[in-house]
C-alpha cells in the first residue's frame, strides 16, 4: 500500500488520455476543415472549438474512470481495456453531441469531425496507453516502480508464484523473501525464512510492499499476526483461499498471475478514487474557504475582543498512515484551559468529578464549564471548525473522512490502523449521524465503515447532509 507507483501511473494515464483526446479532435478538425475544401455545416474557428472541447475534458476523463479504465486490475488486461476504450470513446462523443444540443451551441464545424474524432480518440488513447506500458516495463528493468513481495507458505501455489514472478522486469513484482518453514539456503534473488517473525526481523517493513499468504495456518492466531502486521505497517495483504476462514474487510477476488487469490483491502479508496477525492478537496475546499473568509474574520475579531486570548487553537492529530498533522480551529476553550486534556482541565478548575460524566457521555458535556463566552455558540454550529478548511486545501486532511483525533484518543480504538488507512476528514459519518450521544466506540465504527465502503457519491451525500446538520445543530460531534 505504501508503494505509490500505481497511483502515479494512474495520474499519468489521466493526463495522457486528456492529451490524446485533445490531439484526436485537433487532427479531426485539420482533416475536415484545413485539408478538405468541402462546405462546412457551421463556421467554427479553431480556437473556440478547442476551448469548448478542453472545458469538457474533465467529464470525459470521469467517464473513463467510471468505466474502470484507471483500475489497477485493468493494467494488464488488454482486451478488456480495448473494449472499455471503445465504449468510452463512443459515449464521450454522444456526450459532446448532447451538450451541443442542450446548450444550443455548435461545436463541430462538420458532422464528419465527430466520426474522425471517435476513431482518433480510440486509436490515440490506445496508442498512448501502449507506449505508457512500454515505459513502465522499461522502468522495471531499472528497478523503478517495483513492488516487493513477501510470500508466506510452502505448497504448490508458492512454487507457481515463484515461477510467475521470477522476472521482476516483466511482472513489476520482486520476491524479497519466502516464509516456508524449512531449512533452505537463500539464493541470490530472495531469502528463505523458517518463521514469519524471522522474516520481519530480517526485512524492514518499509522494504515490503505486499504480503501474499499462499497457505493459511490451522491456528487463527498465526494468520491474525500476519494480517495485523500488514495493517499496522500499511502493507498490502493478499491470501490464496484454501479453507473456510474469512477475514473481515473489503474483499475482492482476482487472478494474480494465474493464481486465484483474495485481496483484503483496508479501504475502497484506492487508485483513481484518491486522485478524484484530492481534486474535489482542492476545488470545493478552496471555494468554501473563500466563501467563509468574511465570517472567519468576524469570528476572529469577536474572540480577540471577548477575552483577549489567542484566536486560533492548534493541536497535533493523526491522519493517514499515522502521519502527525497540525489541525487549526477557532479557540472555543477559555485561555486558562486551552491546550489541556479534559482531565487536566477539570482538575485545574477544581471539578475532577466532571471527568467521569464527560467520558461516559461520549466526550461531551452540556454546558461545558471550560468553554469561553463565545465558545459554546461556535461549537453549537461547528463554526470553530472553519479554519480546518485550510488543512483541507494544503492536503493535511480531506473534506470527508474519519475524525482527526489526538494520538492518545485514537489509542483507545482497536481499529486504529484500519481507520488510518485514509486521510482524516473535516466531516464524516459520525458527524451527520444526527445523534449527539453516540459513544466513542460507536463513532469509530462509523469511521471504519466509511474507510471500507468509500465512494465518490457517498462523499457528496455526506457533504450535503453536513450542511443540514450544521444548520439545525443535530449533533455534529465527531
PyMOL commands that set and color helices and strands:
alter all, ss='L'
color gray80, all
select helices_A, chain A and resi 5-35+46-66+72-74+78-103+111-141+156-164+168-171+196-202+205-207+220-232+272-307+320-322+342-348+354-360+375-380+383-385+388-393+407-410+416-419+440-452+456-471
alter helices_A, ss='H'
color red, helices_A
select strands_A, chain A and resi 147-152+173-179+191-193+210-213+236-239+250-256+259-265+312-319+323-330+398-400+402-403+424-427
alter strands_A, ss='S'
color yellow, strands_A
deselect
rebuild
show_as cartoon
